[in-house]
Amino acid sequence: MTGGRATVQVVRGRTSCVEAMSVFEKYNDPDTPAEGTAGLVVIGHWTCGTHGTITTCTSKIATIRTHR
C-alpha cells in the first residue's frame, strides 16, 4: 500500500493488533520481495498475497486482511 489508510481486520482466529500491523508493514515494505501477480510473500508464519485492493495474510491459526 502506498499512501492512504487501510483497515486491518481479523477474519478468522485471533492475533494481536501489534502482530497484524507488523505483518502488513513488512509486506508493504518496498524491500520485501514479492512473487507472481498476487505478490505472494512469506513473513514469519504468515503467507500474504493481494487480489485487487484486498491483501490477505494467513497462518495456521488466523487470517488477517486489509482493504484500501
C-alpha positions in Angstrom: 0.0 0.0 0.0 1.3 3.4 -0.8 -0.2 6.3 0.9 -3.7 6.5 2.2 -5.2 4.4 5.0 -6.2 0.8 5.1 -8.5 -1.1 7.5 -6.9 -4.1 9.2 -9.4 -6.9 10.1 -9.0 -10.3 11.7 -11.4 -12.5 9.7 -10.5 -15.9 11.3 -8.9 -16.8 14.6 -7.0 -14.4 16.9 -3.9 -12.3 16.7 -2.7 -9.1 18.3 -3.0 -5.7 16.7 0.7 -5.3 17.0 1.4 -8.5 15.1 -1.1 -7.8 12.4 0.3 -4.3 11.9 3.8 -5.7 11.8 3.0 -8.3 9.2 1.3 -5.7 6.9 4.1 -3.2 7.4 6.7 -5.8 6.4 4.5 -6.9 3.4 4.3 -3.3 2.2 8.0 -2.6 2.6 9.5 -1.9 -0.8 12.5 -4.1 0.2 10.3 -7.2 0.7 10.5 -9.3 -2.5 7.1 -10.5 -3.7 6.4 -13.3 -6.2 3.9 -13.5 -9.0 0.9 -11.3 -9.9 -0.6 -11.9 -6.4 2.5 -10.5 -4.7 3.0 -13.6 -2.6 5.3 -13.2 0.4 6.0 -15.4 3.4 6.6 -13.3 6.6 7.4 -15.4 9.6 4.5 -17.9 9.9 2.2 -15.8 7.7 1.6 -16.2 3.9 0.4 -13.0 2.3 -1.0 -12.0 -1.1 -3.0 -9.3 -2.8 -6.0 -9.5 -5.0 -7.3 -6.2 -6.3 -7.4 -3.8 -3.3 -7.5 -6.6 -0.7 -4.4 -8.1 0.9 -4.9 -11.3 2.9 -2.4 -13.0 5.2 -3.0 -16.4 6.6 -1.3 -18.6 9.3 -2.4 -21.9 10.8 -4.4 -20.0 13.5 -5.6 -16.8 11.9 -6.4 -14.8 8.8 -6.0 -11.1 8.6 -6.9 -8.7 5.8 -6.5 -5.1 4.7 -8.8 -3.3 2.4 -8.0 0.0 0.8 
